[in-house]
Amino acid sequence: MFREPWVLGIIILVAILLFAGPKLPGLARNLGQSMRIIKSEVKEMKNDGKEDKPAATPEAPVAATPEAPVEGKIVNNPTQPGSASGDGTGTGTGAQS
C-alpha cells in the first residue's frame, strides 16, 4: 500500500496532531519540568562532595554548620522518686533537685 516510509510518517504525525493535539502542551510542560528536576539533581550530585562555605559579611557572620560536632557534658540522672539507690539508672523523666 505505502511504498514510501515518509508517507506513513506523515499520516502518523497528522493522526497525532488531530487526536492528541489538546494534550501536547501539557505533555511538553511535564517534559520540561522533568528535565529541570533531572538537571538540578545532577548538579546537586556533582556538588555533593564539595563543601560550600558562605562568605562572612558584617551583616551576616558565618554561622556554625549543622554538621559541626557539639561538645557536651554527660550528667547522670539523680535518684528518681521511688528508687532506692542513686546509681543514676533512672528513666530520665523525673525532675532534678
N, C-alpha and C positions, 0 to 999 in steps of 0.2 A: 504494500500500500504506500508507505513512505520510503522513497528511495534515498532521500537526503536526511541525515540526522538533525540538521538545523531546523527543518520544518517541524519535527516533533518537539524540539526545544521551544520553538515559538508558540506552539499550541499549548504546551505545559505552562509557559510563562503567562499567556493570556488567561488560562484557566485559574491560575493562582491569583492574578490581579482581580478577576471577576468574583471569585468566591471567598478569597481571604483578604481582599483589599481593605476593609474596615479594621481588620486586626493587625495589619502591618505596622502602623505607628506604635502600637502597644508592644509588639514584638521587638521593634527597633529600640524602644525606650528600655525595655528589660535587658536587651543585649548590651546596651551602653552602660547601664547600671552594673551589670555583672562584670564587664570589663574594668570599670573603675574600682570595684571591690577587689578583683584579682590583682590589679596594678598596685593598689595600696598594700595588700597583703604581701606581695613580692618585695615591695620596698621596705616593709616592716621586717621581713625575714632577713634582708640584707643588712639592715641596721641593728639587728638583734644582738650581735656580738660587740658592736661598738657602744661606747659609753658617751652619751651626750651630756655635757655639763653646761648648765646655763651660765651666761656671763653675769658677774656681780655688778650691779649698778647701785648708786647711792640710794635710789628709791626702793629697790628690791634686792636686799642682800641674798646671797646664796643660802638656801635652807639645807638642812641635813637631808640626805637622800633616805627614802624609806627603807632601803636595803641595808643601811648602816647598822652595825651592831649597837645594842644599847646595854650599857653597864648597869647592873642591878645588884641588889643585896638580897640573899635568901634569908627569910625570917621564919623560924619555926613557930607554928601555931601554939599559943599558950594553952594551958589546961582548959578544956571545954567543960561547960556545965554538965554534970552527970558523969564525968570522967574522974577516976581515982588517981591516975598518975599524970604527971606533967611532962611526958616524953615527947610531946609535940605531934602526936599522931591523930589529931582531931580532924573533923571534916572540913574545917575552914569556914563554917557558916556562923559561928558564934562571934560575939563582939569581943574585941581585945580590951583588957583593962590595964 
